[in-house]
């Protein structure tokens, strides 16, 4: 985050704390920063075509993203192995390649 973004969140936290009669602005500020970072990660995930799930924390979002990436890798490897099978030859090179690709999924 930029200093300007942090300043904006700090002033917002101060304003809300004063309005609520609280003395602990830093807790509001920390919550605003966490929410802004979480939204930044969620925005990136959506822009890259990933679902954000129902995560309330950055860790939840990243865990969900990791699962989606792993599933995508499995699908990509299966597709690559299928292409190798389609180009099978008598020498068996393509079949060995396909077997090696499939073995990566285990």
Helices and strands as residue ranges (DSSP letters): H 3-20, H 25-47, H 58-86, H 93-103
